[in-house]
Amino acid sequence: KYDWCTYREVATDESRAELRKPYEVMREALDQCGRDIVFSLCQYGMGSVSEWGADVGANYWRTTGDITDTWGSMSSIGFGQAGLERFAGPGHWNDPDMLVVGMVGWGPDLHPTRLTKNEQVTHISLWSLLAAPLLIGCDLSQLDEFTLAVLTNPEVLEVNQDPLGEQGRRITTCGRQEVWARSLADGSLAVGLFNRSRRPETVTVTWPDLSLTGPQSVRNLWARRDEGRFAREYSTVVAGHGAVLLRVGSAGP
């Protein structure tokens, strides 16, 4: 990780041509070390880093300031990634910061995340759709059953690690509801139904919204359950601050 802390006088000056130079020098040095290495570039989104992070050889770059384990922080960072998808692809990714689930802390004293269980599902669903690095920001020696489950769901991880490497995008918004989708290598779509309000709401995605025609099969990835085939749309109740993550495709369940 190459951090903004190493050259603050340059990182905040977007007018300087040398803004990228420290990262280019580091990339050249890493290329000469003779081993595979992940180059994480961190200047907290300053200088429109998403636009040039890949050009200087970074594998991923932070897009914002530090995340904290609150709904306001996590949701504003995660949903704020809309529009950055054009800069991501195989080998170079936008990084909205670490996962704040489990026992977290920014010092010697750890505490259980302040995110509710529903908010943690939203957190990991959205990061997976974003093709974001899933950097676990908690004490792995203190994983409880719920945290372990949300970190290791194989069908959710498949979405995050899909080889097509396409970052998800916002499809629709309606009040405090959002629908996001990501194309997958097998031709299906990963679709997130998000409810940013405090109370349960029915969220609907239509196949025309996803540029799909004809009946589509739907699988609930968190429940690991086939929901069936639907002619034109899919609706479900989503918990307050919660999410439902689906895989939508034309193949039968």
PALUMLUM-231833 format. One record per residue: residue in one letter; x, y, z of N, C-alpha, C in turn. Coordinates in pm, whole numbers, plus 50000, padded with zeros to 5 digits. Example, Ala and Ser with C-alpha at 12.3 -4.5 7.8 and 13.67 -1.06 7.14 Angstrom:
A513194943150780512304955050780513204967050780 S512854977550708513674989450714512905000350787 
***
This chain:
K500854988150000500005000050000500885012450000 Y500665021149902501405033649893500445044849930 D500735051850039499755060350105500025075150083 W498945082750079499015097350068499885103550176 C499995096950290500775102550401502225104950363 T502705098150259504125099150223504445111850145 Y503445118350087503765130450010502545139750002 R502125144250115500905152350124500995165150041 E502175170850030502295183649961501985182349812 V502055170349758501755168149617500335163249597 A499895154349684498655146949660497415155749651 T497435167149718496245175549719496265186149610 D497325187049533497445197349430497145191249294 E495885192349251495475186049127496085192649005 S496625204749018497165211748903498575207248869 R499235199948957500615196048935500725183948845 A501595185048746501815173748656502445162048729 E503165165148839503865154448911502955146749006 L501655149249002500725142349091500885127249084 R501075122048963501145107548945502555101848965 K503565110448962504945105548955505355096149068 P505025098949194505445089649300504925075549279 Y503695074449227503115061249204503785054249086 E504155061948985504845056048870506215050748911 V506905058348996508205053849045508065041049126 M507055040449211506835028449291506475016549203 R505645018649102505265007749012506495002048941 E507395010848896508615006348830509474998148925 A509565002549050510344995149149509734981549177 L508424981049188507754968249214507934958649097 D507904963948975508074955448857509464949048854 Q510434955448918511794950248917512074940349029 C511114938249117511374929549233511264914749199 G510694911449083510684897649038509654888749103 R508614894549158507574886349221506224893249205 D505164885149211503824890749203503524898949328 I502874910049309502534918549423501334927049386 V500474929749483499334938549462499724952749502 F499514962049412499864976049435498604983849469 S498454987149596497294994649645497675009249660 L496955017649590497235031949588496215038949677 C496695047049770495775053149866496015068049878 Q495165075749811495165089949840493735095049859 Y492905085849907491585089349960490685096449858 G490815092649731489965098149627490375111749575 M491405117749632491805131049589492425130749450 G492335141949381492945142849250492285134249145 S490995131049163490265122649067491045109949036 V491505103249141492415091949125491815080649043 S490505078849045489905068048967490195069548818 E490385081948774490595084448632491985080348584 W492955079348677494315076248633495005065348714 G494305059648811494935049248893495455037648811 A494665033048714495105021848631496285025848544 D496355038448501497425042848412498785042348479 V498825043948612500105043448683500385029548738 G499575019748697499855005848732499295001248864 A498365008848922497765004449049496774993249024 N496704983949118495694973449112494374977849174 Y494434986449272493224992949322493605005649395 W492635014449408492865027649464491665031749547 R491965037749662490885042649748490165054149679 T488835053949690488025064049624487485074649720 T487645072549851487075081649950487965082150073 G487545090050171488175089650302487855076750374 D488345075550498488195063150573486735060150606 I486385047450598485065042850638485025040950790 T483835042350848483615038750988482405029550994 D482235023151109481175013051122479845019451161 T479385028551076478075034851092477335033850960 W476005033850968475195033450847475485045450757 G475605057350818475855069250738477135068350659 S478215064050724479505062950656479475052250549 M479075040150587479105029050492478205031450372 S476985036150397476035037750286476435049250193 S476935060150249477315071350163478515067750077 I479465060250134480625055950055480205045849950 G479445035749990479085025149897478225029849782 F477105036549814476225041249708476845052849631 G477835059449692478525070349624479485065749515 Q479645052549499480525047449394479865048049256 A478585051349250477895052149121478615061949029 G478865057548907479555065748808481015062448794 L481585055148890483005051448883483235038348810 E482155031548769482305018148710483135018248583 R483165029348511483905029448384485405028948405 F485885031148526487315030948552487825017448602 A486915008248630487304995348688487294984448582 G488074974048606488104962448517489124952548568 P489304941348499490244931148547491624936848576 G492074935048699493394939648739493454953648793 H492364961248785492374974948839490974978548887 W490894982149015489594983049082489464995649166 N488255000949173487935011149272487855004449410 D488375011349511488405005849648487655015149742 P486415011549780485655019749874485985017450021 D487115011150048487655008650182487154995250236 M487654991950354487524978450410486104975450456 L485874962650483484604958150540484614960350691 V483604967250741483554970250885482484961550951 V482724948650948481864938851015482684932251126 G482004925651219482714918651326483234928051433 M484344924251497484974932251601485944941951536 V485624954851542486414964851471486934975251570 G487864983351524488414993951606489535000951536 W489835013051578490905020951519491955024051626 G492215014151709493155015151819493175002051893 P493705001852015493804989152088492474983552135 D491454991852146490164987352199489204984352085 L488774971852077487844967651973486414967752026 H485464968751935484054968251973483284961351861 P482124955651893481304949851786480854960751690 T480864957651562480424967551464479084973551502 R478944986351476477674993151503476674991251390 L477084984651282476134981451176475214970251222 T473934971551195473004960651225473254949051129 K472634937751155472804926351065472304929650925 N471174936450915470674940450783471654949750713 E472244958850787473204968250728474474961150684 Q474874950850757476044943150715475774935450586 V474564930350571474194923750445474234933750330 T473724945750354473824956350252475274959250218 H476104960450320477524963550304478204953550211 I478084940850241478794930750163478134928450028 S476814929750020476144928649891476614939549796 L476674951849845477054963049761478524962149720 W479404958949815480824957649782481054946449680 S480264935749689480404924849593479954929149454 L478864936449446478414941749317479404951749260 L480094958949346481074968949302482384962749257 A482524949549269483804942949239484924949049322 A484584953249444485544959749532486424949449601 P487664953249635488474944349718487764941749851 L487614929149888486954925850015488014924550123 L488424935850176489464936350278488784935650414 I489024924750485488344922550613488984931350720 G488184940350776488714950050870488434946951015 C488284934051048487964930351186488994920351237 D488904917551366489784907751431489304893651393 L490094886551314489684873351266489644862951377 S490304865751488490274856251599488984857251681 Q488164867451650486924869351726485694869151636 L485724860851533484574860151443483414852751509 D482254859051511481064852151559480414845051441 E479394837151470478764828851366478184837251253 F477534848451286476934856751183477994862951093 T479044868551154480094874951075480764864950983 L481054853051035481664842750952480754839250834 A479464838650860478514835050753478474845550644 V478434858350680478334868650576479644870350500 L480744866550562482034867650494482344855750404 T481634844750421482024832450351480924826550264 N479834833750241478794828450153479384826550013 P479484814149965480184811649839479524818049718 E478204819149719477514824849603477694840049596 V477784846349711478064860749714479514863349672 L480434855149721481834856649683482044854349534 E481264845349474481344843149329481034855849252 V480074863449301479744876149236480934885449244 N481484887049363482624896149380483804892049292 Q484054879149281485234874049212484964870349066 D483834874049012483484870048876484554874448776 P485004865348689486134868448600485854879048495 L484594882048466484334892748370484874905948422 G484864907648553485494919348613484754932348595 E483464931648570482684943948549482144949048681 Q482394961848710481834967748831480354970448812 G479574967948916478144970248910477794984948895 R476574987448852476115001048828474705002748885 R474375014948917473015017948963472075017548843 I470985009848858470015008348750468825017648768 T468225017548886467075026148913467115031049057 T466435042049081466175046849216464705050649225 C464125048649342462735052449367462615055649515 G462565068449548462575072249688463875067949752 R463785059649855464975054649924465365040749876 Q464795036549766465115023349710466115024849595 E467015015049583467945014849471468065000549419 V468204999349288468504986649224469824988049152 W470744978849181472064978449116472214965049045 A473034964848941473244952348867474664951648815 R475104939348795476444936648745476374924648650 S476914926248529476974915148434478014905048480 L477694892148464478594881348504479054873448382 A480144866248400480794859548288479924849048222 D478994842948295478154832448237476924838048166 G476824851148156475704857448089474564861448179 S474604857448305473574861548400473914875148458 L473024880248542473234892948609473144891048760 A474044897448832473874898848977473114911849000 V472054911049079471164922549099470964924749248 G471184936849292470974940449432469754949349448 L468854945449536467684953549571467954959749708 F468064972749715468474979549837467354988749889 N467184988550020466204996950087466955005850186 R467115018550152467865027750236466995034350343 S465715031150345464835036450450464935027650575 R464355032350683464435024950809463395013850818 R462355014550739461265004750748461264995450627 P460714983550642460634974350528459844980450413 E460294977750292459594982450173459654971650066 T458654971449980458664962349866459474968749753 V460484961649707461354966549600461134957849477 T461004964249362460724957149238461794960249134 V462234950049063463084951948945462374945848826 T462324953048716461694947948595462764943548496 W462414933948413463394929148315463774939948214 P462844948548168463294959548082464324968648147 D464214970748280465234978648350466614972648332 L466674959248320467944952048308468274948748163 S467494954148070467654951347926467494936447897 L466574930047969466274915847949464874914547890 T464674903947813463354900947758463004886447787 G461724883847798461274870247823461394866347968 P460854854648005460924849848143462374847948189 Q462614850948315463954849748372463904841948503 S464924833848525465054826848652465694836048754 V465314834248880465814842748988466294833849103 R467494836449150468034829349267468424839549372 N468014837049496468374845349610469704840249665 L470754848549655472094843849689472344842849838 W471764851749918471944850550062471174838650118 A469974836450068469184824950112469624812150045 R470394813449935470854802049856469644793649815 R468694800849752467414794649719466944799549582 D466504790149497465884793849370464474799049396 E464184810749342462864816749362461884813049251 G462394808449137461534804549026461784813148904 R460854812048806460934819848684459824830248684 F460164842148636459234853348642459134859848505 A457904863248467457634867448330458244881048296 R458104890748387458514904248350459224911948462 E459054907648587459634915048698459724906148820 Y460454911148920460554904049047460394914349158 S459554911149256459324919949371459504912149500 T460024918749601460154912549732460234923449838 V459894919849960460024929150073461474929150119 V462044940950130463424942550175463404949850309 A464124944350406464164950050540464734964250538 G464394972050641464964985350653466484984750659 H467134993450580468594993550567469134980150518 G468284972250454468674958750413468844957450263 A469154945250221469384942350079468994928050049 V468604925749925468424912349870469334911449749 L470164901149744471104899349634470644887449550 L470444890049421469894880049331470864876949218 R470654865149161471274861749033470124859648935 V470104867348829469014867148732469554862448598 G468914852248542469354847048413468264839348346 S468424836748216467364830448139467294815448158 A468374809348211468364794848232467384791248342 G466764779748331465814775248433466494772348564 P465784773548678466374771048809466684756348829 
***
